Amino acid sequence: MKKKLARELRKVATEMPVIMRHSNEVHLVKGSEMIANGVYDVPNPRAGEPLQPERIKVIPEMSYKQPVPVQIAINHTRKLKKLHKQMGYMGLHAYVDAIIKHAASSETPLETSAHLQR
């Protein structure tokens, strides 16, 4: 990607509204914390194998992986670069139009600029 185009895409991306998306992160939680929160058994990671139970008891000394829901801001620069590579300028226009429509429907204040109106 040409430096001038990459610079222009970064400039456009900084003027776009922040949009959050839902995701999950995996955190390690000690068994003692889980027991304190009222969780006494967890799904068995080996549950599909013969003679393995579906759930196992929580051991206070062990750590367990637990999914935690988080909200992450969409990286507009990365999306714009990817769309330009795949679809050219038509992809960029479609993405910018979709972001403007989303911002208008979610009542997020949106400042239009010369870059977004092209």
Backbone bond lengths (Angstrom), bond angles and torsions (degrees), N, CA, C in turn:
res aa  C-N    CA-C-N  psi(-1)  N-CA   C-N-CA  omega(-1)  CA-C   N-CA-C  phi
1 M - - - 1.453 - - 1.529 107.71 -
2 K 1.304 116.04 135.96 1.459 121.88 179.83 1.525 110.34 -67.11
3 K 1.336 115.05 145.56 1.465 119.73 -177.97 1.527 111.77 -61.35
4 K 1.325 116.67 -39.41 1.464 119.92 -178.05 1.527 110.51 -64.13
5 L 1.333 116.94 -43.23 1.463 120.85 178.50 1.522 110.78 -65.63
6 A 1.336 117.39 -43.06 1.469 120.45 179.24 1.523 110.58 -61.71
7 R 1.321 117.12 -40.79 1.466 121.66 178.59 1.527 109.99 -63.56
8 E 1.323 116.97 -42.42 1.457 121.60 -179.93 1.530 111.00 -65.83
9 L 1.325 116.95 -40.60 1.472 120.12 178.11 1.527 111.01 -64.62
10 R 1.345 117.32 -40.66 1.470 120.13 177.20 1.524 110.65 -61.99
11 K 1.332 116.13 -39.45 1.463 120.75 -179.57 1.527 110.48 -64.71
12 V 1.327 116.60 -44.21 1.463 121.03 177.87 1.530 109.94 -62.85
13 A 1.319 116.90 -43.02 1.470 121.32 -177.61 1.525 111.67 -63.51
14 T 1.323 117.80 -36.35 1.467 119.40 -179.91 1.521 111.83 -68.74
15 E 1.339 117.59 -22.63 1.459 120.64 -179.86 1.529 112.72 -90.06
16 M 1.327 117.15 -4.02 1.461 120.38 179.36 1.529 109.63 -83.16
17 P 1.333 116.98 153.01 1.465 119.60 179.56 1.529 111.32 -70.24
18 V 1.312 115.16 153.63 1.461 120.43 176.96 1.524 108.03 -76.70
19 I 1.327 115.16 126.14 1.464 120.94 178.86 1.521 107.42 -123.54
20 M 1.319 115.69 128.99 1.457 120.98 -177.82 1.525 110.01 -96.55
21 R 1.342 115.13 146.78 1.467 121.04 174.78 1.522 108.07 -126.19
22 H 1.317 115.64 154.48 1.464 121.43 179.84 1.522 109.99 -86.42
23 S 1.320 115.68 140.71 1.459 121.30 177.79 1.521 108.00 -150.74
24 N 1.319 116.68 173.85 1.462 121.99 176.10 1.516 109.40 -124.51
25 E 1.321 116.02 137.12 1.454 122.61 172.38 1.518 107.55 -112.97
26 V 1.304 116.32 152.76 1.460 120.68 177.96 1.529 108.07 -102.35
27 H 1.321 116.40 123.08 1.458 122.27 177.87 1.523 108.69 -113.47
28 L 1.319 115.98 146.50 1.465 120.14 173.28 1.523 108.66 -88.84
29 V 1.325 115.27 127.20 1.464 121.19 -178.80 1.516 107.73 -123.26
30 K 1.326 115.99 134.01 1.460 120.24 178.59 1.525 109.89 -69.92
31 G 1.305 115.12 147.43 1.458 120.83 179.10 1.514 112.12 -59.79
32 S 1.336 117.13 -36.58 1.471 120.13 179.69 1.532 110.90 -63.81
33 E 1.346 117.85 -36.13 1.469 120.66 177.19 1.524 110.38 -67.97
34 M 1.330 115.86 -38.80 1.459 119.29 179.88 1.521 110.75 -65.45
35 I 1.319 116.82 -41.96 1.467 120.99 178.58 1.523 109.86 -63.56
36 A 1.353 116.73 -39.53 1.461 120.55 178.86 1.534 111.25 -64.11
37 N 1.333 116.59 -28.43 1.467 121.06 178.88 1.527 112.89 -91.14
38 G 1.317 117.59 5.14 1.454 121.22 175.15 1.523 114.92 90.41
39 V 1.331 118.77 14.32 1.465 121.86 177.69 1.524 107.52 -100.86
40 Y 1.342 117.17 116.16 1.451 120.51 -175.05 1.532 113.74 -110.97
41 D 1.339 117.38 -14.11 1.454 119.87 175.25 1.529 109.47 -144.44
42 V 1.325 115.53 154.91 1.465 122.22 -177.22 1.527 108.29 -132.10
43 P 1.356 117.30 160.33 1.461 118.93 176.07 1.532 110.80 -62.11
44 N 1.311 116.32 139.40 1.457 121.73 179.64 1.531 108.93 -78.48
45 P 1.349 118.38 124.16 1.464 119.73 179.03 1.528 112.89 -65.57
46 R 1.332 117.76 -19.68 1.474 122.00 179.85 1.521 111.30 -104.05
47 A 1.316 118.49 26.06 1.466 123.16 -171.50 1.526 114.09 -62.89
48 G 1.304 120.93 -25.12 1.454 121.64 -177.89 1.516 114.22 -79.96
49 E 1.316 117.81 -12.39 1.465 121.72 -176.77 1.530 110.80 -81.47
50 P 1.345 116.81 157.72 1.467 119.57 179.30 1.532 112.05 -61.93
51 L 1.301 115.43 143.60 1.473 124.27 176.99 1.526 113.85 61.65
52 Q 1.319 117.75 24.02 1.466 121.35 177.69 1.529 108.86 -108.92
53 P 1.330 117.91 130.80 1.471 120.04 178.90 1.531 111.14 -71.88
54 E 1.330 115.94 159.54 1.465 121.27 179.04 1.532 111.53 -69.37
55 R 1.320 116.59 -36.80 1.473 120.77 -178.47 1.526 109.06 -129.06
56 I 1.335 115.47 153.30 1.465 120.87 178.05 1.524 109.18 -126.76
57 K 1.328 115.65 155.19 1.466 120.94 179.21 1.521 110.13 -72.24
58 V 1.329 116.17 146.39 1.462 122.29 178.01 1.522 108.86 -77.88
59 I 1.324 116.55 130.11 1.465 122.35 177.07 1.530 107.03 -101.73
60 P 1.341 118.74 125.02 1.466 120.97 -174.04 1.534 114.55 -57.73
61 E 1.329 118.78 -30.98 1.467 121.09 -175.34 1.528 113.42 -82.27
62 M 1.321 117.93 -13.28 1.461 121.05 -176.70 1.527 111.24 -93.02
63 S 1.337 115.17 161.68 1.461 121.33 173.75 1.514 108.76 -109.40
64 Y 1.331 116.09 145.52 1.460 122.04 -177.17 1.526 109.34 -127.20
65 K 1.337 115.17 145.70 1.461 120.68 176.14 1.515 108.31 -80.46
66 Q 1.334 114.97 131.39 1.450 119.78 -178.85 1.532 108.83 -135.17
67 P 1.359 118.56 125.11 1.464 119.79 178.43 1.527 110.90 -71.56
68 V 1.323 115.08 137.60 1.455 121.10 179.70 1.531 107.89 -125.89
69 P 1.341 118.47 124.14 1.464 119.77 178.94 1.528 110.85 -70.80
70 V 1.334 116.15 136.41 1.465 122.55 178.56 1.523 108.83 -137.57
71 Q 1.322 115.44 163.05 1.459 120.91 173.88 1.520 107.85 -114.46
72 I 1.340 115.50 132.32 1.454 122.00 -177.12 1.522 108.29 -123.42
73 A 1.326 116.20 138.36 1.466 120.48 176.90 1.524 109.54 -73.03
74 I 1.323 116.37 137.77 1.463 121.32 177.89 1.520 108.77 -69.69
75 N 1.329 116.58 135.02 1.455 122.36 177.66 1.533 107.82 -87.58
76 H 1.342 116.16 96.41 1.457 120.74 -177.02 1.527 112.03 -63.94
77 T 1.330 117.87 -36.36 1.470 120.59 -179.60 1.515 110.47 -60.20
78 R 1.308 116.96 -47.92 1.459 121.19 -179.54 1.535 110.78 -62.12
79 K 1.343 116.55 -43.21 1.461 120.04 179.93 1.529 111.26 -63.66
80 L 1.333 116.46 -43.09 1.458 119.78 -178.74 1.529 110.97 -64.18
81 K 1.323 117.44 -42.79 1.466 120.62 178.95 1.525 110.65 -62.39
82 K 1.319 116.04 -43.96 1.467 120.61 -179.19 1.529 111.09 -63.82
83 L 1.339 116.20 -44.50 1.459 119.68 179.80 1.526 111.81 -66.67
84 H 1.328 117.65 -37.32 1.460 119.95 178.11 1.519 110.34 -64.11
85 K 1.295 116.52 -39.76 1.463 120.64 179.38 1.527 111.06 -65.91
86 Q 1.351 117.10 -39.65 1.460 121.37 -176.66 1.524 112.99 -80.86
87 M 1.343 117.07 -43.89 1.464 120.39 -168.72 1.522 114.78 -124.29
88 G 1.327 117.86 -3.22 1.459 120.09 -178.72 1.518 111.47 75.58
89 Y 1.335 115.00 -153.43 1.459 119.85 -175.78 1.525 112.83 -69.26
90 M 1.330 117.65 -25.02 1.464 119.83 177.51 1.533 110.30 -63.71
91 G 1.322 117.53 -39.07 1.457 121.36 177.21 1.515 112.08 -64.62
92 L 1.333 116.30 -38.49 1.466 120.25 178.76 1.524 110.32 -64.41
93 H 1.328 116.27 -46.12 1.467 119.63 -179.75 1.528 110.96 -62.92
94 A 1.315 116.92 -41.62 1.466 120.01 179.91 1.530 110.69 -62.88
95 Y 1.340 117.26 -42.41 1.468 121.16 -179.23 1.528 110.51 -65.55
96 V 1.317 116.94 -46.41 1.471 120.48 -179.38 1.522 109.70 -62.54
97 D 1.329 117.60 -42.91 1.469 120.17 178.09 1.529 111.17 -61.76
98 A 1.334 116.88 -41.90 1.464 120.55 179.17 1.527 111.14 -63.63
99 I 1.324 117.30 -40.53 1.470 120.95 179.08 1.527 110.20 -65.67
100 I 1.330 116.83 -42.17 1.465 119.91 179.34 1.528 110.32 -63.35
101 K 1.342 117.67 -43.13 1.467 120.75 178.19 1.524 110.95 -63.58
102 H 1.346 116.77 -41.60 1.465 120.65 179.52 1.523 110.35 -63.06
103 A 1.317 116.40 -44.29 1.465 120.57 -178.93 1.521 110.43 -64.94
104 A 1.327 116.88 -38.13 1.463 120.26 179.44 1.524 111.26 -68.17
105 S 1.333 116.91 -37.38 1.460 119.55 -178.31 1.520 112.80 -76.73
106 S 1.336 117.21 -27.32 1.458 119.61 -179.17 1.521 112.15 -95.03
107 E 1.327 116.38 9.93 1.460 122.85 177.63 1.516 112.85 56.66
108 T 1.331 117.02 30.78 1.454 121.68 173.79 1.518 107.49 -82.48
109 P 1.335 119.18 129.66 1.466 118.49 178.86 1.522 110.36 -61.71
110 L 1.314 115.50 130.80 1.452 120.83 -176.56 1.514 109.19 -128.18
111 E 1.325 116.53 123.29 1.443 121.50 176.27 1.522 107.24 -97.43
112 T 1.319 116.60 115.43 1.449 118.97 177.39 1.514 108.79 -80.85
113 S 1.304 115.36 148.10 1.454 120.24 179.71 1.511 108.76 -133.22
114 A 1.304 115.63 175.91 1.466 120.13 179.37 1.517 111.29 -60.75
115 H 1.351 117.70 -32.89 1.459 120.98 -178.82 1.526 111.68 -68.77
116 L 1.335 115.96 -37.34 1.457 119.11 -177.94 1.516 112.05 -78.46
117 Q 1.323 117.54 -21.66 1.457 120.59 -176.97 1.526 112.55 -88.11
118 R 1.312 118.48 -7.91 1.476 121.09 179.65 1.491 111.99 -70.59
